[in-house]
Amino acid sequence: YNTHNTHSPLAEALLDNHIAVFRYDERNIGNSKGEGGGDMSYTATMMGAELTCAFNTLKKHPELQDKKMGIIGHSLGGIAVMEALQHEITPDFLVLFAAPVVTGKQLFLYQLQHSENIFNDYFLYDTKKEKEKIYSDLVDFCIANQDPKNAWKLYKKEMKRLGYTKKRYATRFPFL
């Protein structure tokens, strides 16, 4: 996903107005380096923790000591910002656009409840209620089990226990 045509003009406008910009995307997306972006082991909580680290590191930079610093988050970046705000982060301003103001779980449940064909490849169940139940159970399990070394192994075991097997998805749900 290339955000060049949407985010670059915003960054350029900020720079033109003498506002410093530090842009990054999730791991291994666009020009960002690293491993784990876009898979089930890389969560919004982790993105928020990384944003917190980046923000606090920049805040300590000598040239930025007396400058106001804020955060702009778009879409998934907005979710990461909301997660970061739960850590030790104190931006002077905050801008969120195209970002949900509810948890990821609440957002996806809303989408399941109010959209006819959403997530059909992810949840091959007969009713929306069945989709909602399996999704909710999977998310609750992920939230309760934050063991980075064993997360995928535990998750696969839970998927099997819940009956979320290959016959129940064409594409495994990647957004937990």
C-alpha positions as semicolon CSV with decimal commas, in nm:
position;residue;x (nm);y (nm);z (nm)
1;Y;0,000;0,000;0,000
2;N;0,161;0,324;-0,111
3;T;0,045;0,637;0,069
4;H;0,264;0,866;-0,144
5;N;-0,030;1,036;-0,316
6;T;-0,221;1,101;0,004
7;H;0,028;1,155;0,281
8;S;0,320;1,316;0,100
9;P;0,127;1,637;0,017
10;L;0,029;1,671;0,383
11;A;0,389;1,618;0,495
12;E;0,512;1,868;0,235
13;A;0,257;2,129;0,349
14;L;0,366;2,087;0,711
15;L;0,732;2,117;0,614
16;D;0,654;2,429;0,405
17;N;0,514;2,580;0,726
18;H;0,826;2,496;0,929
19;I;0,666;2,199;1,103
20;A;0,897;1,900;1,135
21;V;0,765;1,568;1,010
22;F;0,864;1,212;1,098
23;R;0,668;0,967;0,884
24;Y;0,653;0,595;0,922
25;D;0,423;0,310;0,838
26;E;0,375;-0,030;0,992
27;R;0,662;-0,274;0,956
28;N;0,748;-0,394;0,609
29;I;0,481;-0,170;0,447
30;G;0,569;0,100;0,194
31;N;0,927;0,207;0,260
32;S;0,925;0,091;0,623
33;K;1,165;-0,187;0,712
34;G;1,130;-0,469;0,960
35;E;0,943;-0,794;0,990
36;G;0,594;-0,871;1,108
37;G;0,386;-0,607;0,933
38;G;0,058;-0,731;0,795
39;D;0,052;-1,061;0,979
40;M;-0,141;-1,181;1,280
41;S;0,148;-1,146;1,523
42;Y;0,177;-0,770;1,467
43;T;-0,101;-0,605;1,664
44;A;-0,232;-0,251;1,710
45;T;-0,101;-0,270;2,066
46;M;0,250;-0,332;1,931
47;M;0,209;-0,045;1,682
48;G;0,108;0,185;1,968
49;A;0,410;0,079;2,174
50;E;0,641;0,145;1,877
51;L;0,480;0,485;1,819
52;T;0,530;0,569;2,185
53;C;0,898;0,477;2,160
54;A;0,947;0,680;1,839
55;F;0,764;0,984;1,980
56;N;0,952;0,982;2,311
57;T;1,285;0,937;2,131
58;L;1,214;1,236;1,907
59;K;1,097;1,439;2,207
60;K;1,447;1,395;2,360
61;H;1,628;1,517;2,048
62;P;1,821;1,837;2,133
63;E;1,680;2,033;1,838
64;L;1,324;1,946;1,938
65;Q;1,346;2,005;2,315
66;D;1,151;2,334;2,314
67;K;0,925;2,255;2,019
68;K;0,563;2,153;2,024
69;M;0,511;1,799;1,899
70;G;0,194;1,631;1,793
71;I;0,076;1,321;1,618
72;I;-0,136;1,270;1,310
73;G;-0,288;0,926;1,259
74;H;-0,475;0,801;0,956
75;S;-0,686;0,485;0,950
76;L;-0,483;0,206;1,116
77;G;-0,238;0,478;1,219
78;G;-0,523;0,634;1,416
79;I;-0,577;0,306;1,597
80;A;-0,202;0,298;1,676
81;V;-0,228;0,654;1,810
82;M;-0,516;0,556;2,039
83;E;-0,307;0,264;2,166
84;A;-0,004;0,493;2,216
85;L;-0,211;0,731;2,427
86;Q;-0,247;0,452;2,681
87;H;0,131;0,463;2,736
88;E;0,360;0,741;2,855
89;I;0,311;0,980;2,566
90;T;0,220;1,348;2,584
91;P;0,165;1,507;2,243
92;D;0,091;1,878;2,231
93;F;-0,171;1,814;1,966
94;L;-0,345;1,520;1,806
95;V;-0,516;1,480;1,470
96;L;-0,699;1,165;1,368
97;F;-0,862;1,122;1,031
98;A;-1,041;0,821;0,885
99;A;-0,970;0,652;1,217
100;P;-1,222;0,470;1,432
101;V;-1,287;0,601;1,780
102;V;-1,369;0,257;1,916
103;T;-1,156;-0,050;1,975
104;G;-1,066;-0,272;1,683
105;K;-1,299;-0,540;1,818
106;Q;-1,591;-0,299;1,838
107;L;-1,518;-0,172;1,485
108;F;-1,512;-0,517;1,324
109;L;-1,821;-0,633;1,515
110;Y;-2,003;-0,322;1,391
111;Q;-1,893;-0,399;1,036
112;L;-2,008;-0,759;1,068
113;Q;-2,346;-0,648;1,204
114;H;-2,415;-0,376;0,948
115;S;-2,271;-0,503;0,621
116;E;-2,418;-0,772;0,403
117;N;-2,106;-0,923;0,246
118;I;-1,820;-0,809;0,464
119;F;-1,565;-1,070;0,569
120;N;-1,732;-1,345;0,367
121;D;-1,395;-1,500;0,280
122;Y;-1,286;-1,485;0,645
123;F;-1,594;-1,634;0,806
124;L;-1,780;-1,906;0,613
125;Y;-2,077;-1,931;0,848
126;D;-2,447;-1,924;0,770
127;T;-2,547;-1,631;0,992
128;K;-2,405;-1,301;1,107
129;K;-2,448;-1,416;1,466
130;E;-2,217;-1,711;1,403
131;K;-1,960;-1,478;1,242
132;E;-1,984;-1,236;1,534
133;K;-1,942;-1,515;1,790
134;I;-1,635;-1,672;1,633
135;Y;-1,475;-1,331;1,571
136;S;-1,546;-1,218;1,927
137;D;-1,409;-1,543;2,073
138;L;-1,090;-1,517;1,863
139;V;-1,031;-1,154;1,960
140;D;-1,093;-1,221;2,328
141;F;-0,845;-1,507;2,313
142;C;-0,581;-1,285;2,146
143;I;-0,629;-1,011;2,405
144;A;-0,597;-1,259;2,691
145;N;-0,291;-1,433;2,543
146;Q;-0,016;-1,184;2,470
147;D;0,275;-1,431;2,473
148;P;0,484;-1,321;2,173
149;K;0,686;-1,642;2,159
150;N;0,388;-1,876;2,158
151;A;0,110;-1,652;2,022
152;W;0,068;-1,818;1,685
153;K;0,090;-2,172;1,827
154;L;-0,169;-2,092;2,095
155;Y;-0,391;-1,911;1,846
156;K;-0,391;-2,205;1,603
157;K;-0,483;-2,439;1,888
158;E;-0,769;-2,208;1,990
159;M;-0,889;-2,179;1,629
160;K;-0,911;-2,559;1,613
161;R;-1,089;-2,577;1,950
162;L;-1,348;-2,323;1,831
163;G;-1,396;-2,504;1,500
164;Y;-1,247;-2,219;1,295
165;T;-1,078;-2,455;1,051
166;K;-1,008;-2,436;0,677
167;K;-1,366;-2,534;0,598
168;R;-1,477;-2,217;0,785
169;Y;-1,260;-1,968;0,593
170;A;-1,135;-1,915;0,238
171;T;-0,882;-1,663;0,372
172;R;-0,779;-1,675;0,741
173;F;-0,879;-1,357;0,927
174;P;-0,557;-1,147;0,954
175;F;-0,669;-0,847;1,161
176;L;-0,643;-0,960;1,522
